[in-house]
Amino acid sequence: MTFVDKPEKRGLIRTVYDWMMRNATGRNAWAALGGLTFAEASFFPIPTDIMLIPMVMADRKRAWALAAWCTLWSVLGGAAGYAIGALLFDSLGQWLIGLYHMGDDLAQFQQWYATYGAWVIIAKGFSPLPYKLVTIASGFAHYSFAMFMILSVLTRGGRYFLVAGLLYWKGDVARRFIEKRLEATLLTFLAVVVAGIVAVKYLF
C-alpha cells in the first residue's frame, strides 16, 4: 500500500503571510506601499511596517530604496495631515481627532504643543505610534511648517532606514524568527499598534 503525504494545512495568518511575501515584489507593491505610507501619516491607523517588512525581507537588495520611498510618502502624507489640521480642522480634522479621543481641552493642548512641539514630532516620528496625530495637531497648533517638514524628514527617515537596515543586516535571521513564531509576532505587532492608539489619550 502506498501512502501519500497530505498537504500541510496552513492557518489564515500563515496563508495571508504567504500571499504578502509572494506579492511583495509584484508590479503594484511599490505603489501600494507608497499609498499606505501616505495614508498612515495623514489619516489611516495601520503602520507602514506591515508592508515594508515583508518587502524588505523579499528583496533585501532594495532595503535602502524602500526606506527612501517610505520616507518620501510619509513626509508628503505628513504635509497632508498638517493641511487637515490647519485648514480643515472644523470638519475632517475634528472628526479624526475625536476618533482618537484627542478632542478634550484643545486650547490647553495647543499651548502645550506650541511649547514642546519639536520634541513631540521627534518622539512620535521615531516611534510606531500613530504619526497622523502629530501631523494634524501640528497644523492645528500652526507650528512652523518648514520646521515640521525638516523634523518629519529626519525622524521618519531615521525610523524607516533603521527598520530597513536591521532587516538588511539580519534579514535571514529575522525571517526565520518571524516565520517560526508568525502568530505570536503578529499579535505582538497588533498589540503595539493598539497600545499606541490608546496611549495617545494620555500622552497628549
C-alpha positions, 0 to 999 in steps of 0.5 A: 500500500502506498501512502501519500503525504497530505498537504500541510494545512496552513492557518489564515495568518500563515496563508495571508503571510504567504500571499504578502511575501509572494506579492511583495515584489509584484508590479503594484507593491511599490505603489501600494506601499507608497499609498499606505505610507501616505495614508498612515501619516495623514489619516489611516491607523495601520503602520507602514511596517506591515508592508515594508517588512515583508518587502524588505525581507523579499528583496533585501537588495532594495532595503535602502530604496524602500526606506527612501520611498517610505520616507518620501510618502510619509513626509508628503502624507505628513504635509497632508495631515498638517493641511487637515489640521490647519485648514480643515480642522472644523470638519475632517480634522475634528472628526479624526481627532475625536476618533482618537479621543484627542478632542478634550481641552484643545486650547490647553493642548495647543499651548502645550504643543506650541511649547514642546512641539519639536520634541513631540514630532521627534518622539512620535516620528521615531516611534510606531505610534500613530504619526497622523496625530502629530501631523494634524495637531501640528497644523492645528497648533500652526507650528512652523511648517518648514520646521515640521517638514525638516523634523518629519524628514529626519525622524521618519527617515531615521525610523524607516532606514533603521527598520530597513537596515536591521532587516538588511543586516539580519534579514535571514535571521529575522525571517526565520524568527518571524516565520517560526513564531508568525502568530505570536509576532503578529499579535505582538505587532497588533498589540503595539499598534493598539497600545499606541492608539490608546496611549495617545489619550494620555500622552497628549 
